[in-house]
Amino acid sequence: MRKLYTCGTNVEGWAHYAEQMIVEEGYGDGDPKVRLAQLNEALLRDCRYIVGIKLHTEGWTVEQGKKFFVEQGYIEPETAFQEARRGSYNPTYLYYTLGKLQIYKLRDDYKKAKGADFRLQTFHDEFVRQGGLPIKLIRKIMLPDDTGPTL
């Protein structure tokens, strides 16, 4: 079943978790250009997360979404319009950030549970071993006694 089923928050979240994690772990040798590039991409996805929710739950218009992308995401107006328009018909484009945040929360909770025995490589191996399951299910496997939220 795990070979047939994947969850967007897991797959997309893992990609963006890994992108941030490798910079935090030293990729780029502290080159600020590498960190800035990673943060720039993360900012775009964070804007997608917020705009996607507001378009579908608070009645935002595409124009309001565009304005948010321009003012908060620092992107050009035409690109901002395309991003906001995409959010109006593809509410799942917030998966990237949602998944990344859920994985970071799982990692923090896993680290607390393991204490001095925590190893980042072990966490990654155990997480990936579960396949593309929803992160909430992976939490139940990796932290069987956990009843906390995924965020």
C-alpha positions in Angstrom: 0.0 0.0 0.0 2.8 2.4 0.9 4.3 2.0 -2.6 0.9 3.0 -4.2 -0.1 5.9 -1.9 1.6 9.2 -1.3 0.5 12.2 0.6 1.3 15.6 -0.8 2.3 17.1 2.6 4.8 14.3 3.1 6.3 14.3 -0.4 6.4 18.0 -1.0 7.1 18.8 2.7 10.0 16.4 2.7 11.6 18.2 -0.3 11.4 21.5 1.4 12.3 20.3 4.8 15.5 18.8 3.2 16.2 22.0 1.4 16.2 24.0 4.7 17.8 21.2 6.8 20.9 20.8 4.6 21.6 24.5 4.8 21.2 24.4 8.6 23.5 21.4 8.6 26.3 23.3 6.8 25.6 23.0 3.0 27.2 26.0 1.3 29.8 26.5 4.1 27.9 29.5 5.5 27.7 31.3 2.2 25.0 33.9 2.7 24.0 33.6 -1.0 23.0 30.0 -0.4 21.0 30.8 2.8 19.4 33.8 1.0 18.3 31.6 -1.9 16.9 29.0 0.5 15.0 31.7 2.4 13.7 33.3 -0.8 12.2 30.1 -1.9 10.8 29.4 1.5 9.2 32.9 1.6 7.4 32.2 -1.6 6.0 29.0 -0.2 5.0 30.7 3.0 3.1 33.3 1.0 1.4 30.5 -0.9 0.4 28.9 2.5 -1.2 32.2 3.8 -2.8 33.3 0.5 -4.2 29.8 -0.2 -5.9 29.7 3.2 -7.2 33.3 2.9 -8.6 32.8 -0.6 -10.6 29.8 0.5 -11.6 30.7 4.0 -11.7 34.5 4.3 -13.0 35.4 0.9 -9.9 37.0 -0.4 -9.8 38.0 -4.0 -7.0 37.2 -6.4 -6.1 40.9 -6.3 -5.7 40.8 -2.5 -3.6 37.7 -2.8 -1.5 39.4 -5.5 -0.9 42.4 -3.2 0.2 40.0 -0.4 2.7 38.3 -2.6 4.1 41.7 -3.7 4.2 43.3 -0.3 5.2 40.3 1.8 6.9 38.0 -0.7 8.8 40.7 -2.6 7.9 39.3 -6.0 7.1 41.1 -9.2 3.4 42.0 -9.8 2.8 39.7 -12.8 4.4 36.7 -11.0 2.4 37.7 -7.9 -0.8 37.7 -9.9 0.0 34.2 -11.4 0.7 32.9 -7.9 -2.5 34.3 -6.4 -4.5 33.0 -9.4 -3.0 29.5 -8.9 -4.1 29.6 -5.3 -7.7 30.2 -6.3 -8.0 26.9 -8.2 -5.2 24.9 -6.5 -5.6 25.2 -2.7 -3.2 22.3 -2.2 -0.2 24.5 -3.1 0.1 25.2 0.6 1.3 21.5 1.0 5.0 22.5 0.8 5.0 24.6 3.9 2.5 22.6 5.8 4.5 19.4 5.3 7.8 21.1 6.2 6.4 22.5 9.4 4.9 19.1 10.3 8.2 17.3 9.7 10.1 19.9 11.8 7.6 19.4 14.6 7.9 15.6 14.4 11.7 15.9 14.5 11.6 18.2 17.5 9.2 15.8 19.3 11.2 12.8 18.3 14.4 14.4 19.5 12.8 15.1 22.9 11.6 11.5 23.1 15.1 10.1 22.3 17.0 12.5 24.4 20.8 11.8 24.2 20.1 8.9 21.8 18.8 11.2 19.1 20.6 11.0 15.8 19.5 13.1 12.8 20.4 10.3 10.4 18.3 7.8 12.3 15.4 10.2 12.3 15.7 10.7 8.6 16.1 6.9 7.9 13.0 6.1 10.0 10.9 8.8 8.4 11.7 7.9 4.9 11.3 4.2 5.6 7.6 4.9 6.2 7.0 5.9 2.5 4.6 8.7 1.5 2.1 8.2 4.3 0.4 11.2 5.9 2.7 12.7 8.5 0.1 12.2 11.2 0.4 8.4 10.6 4.2 8.6 10.6 4.0 10.3 14.0 2.0 7.4 15.3 4.7 4.9 14.1 7.7 6.9 15.2 6.2 8.2 18.4 3.6 5.5 19.4 2.6 7.2 22.7 2.3 10.7 21.1 -1.2 12.3 21.2 0.0 15.8 20.4 -0.8 17.9 17.3 1.1 17.7 14.1 1.9 21.4 14.1 
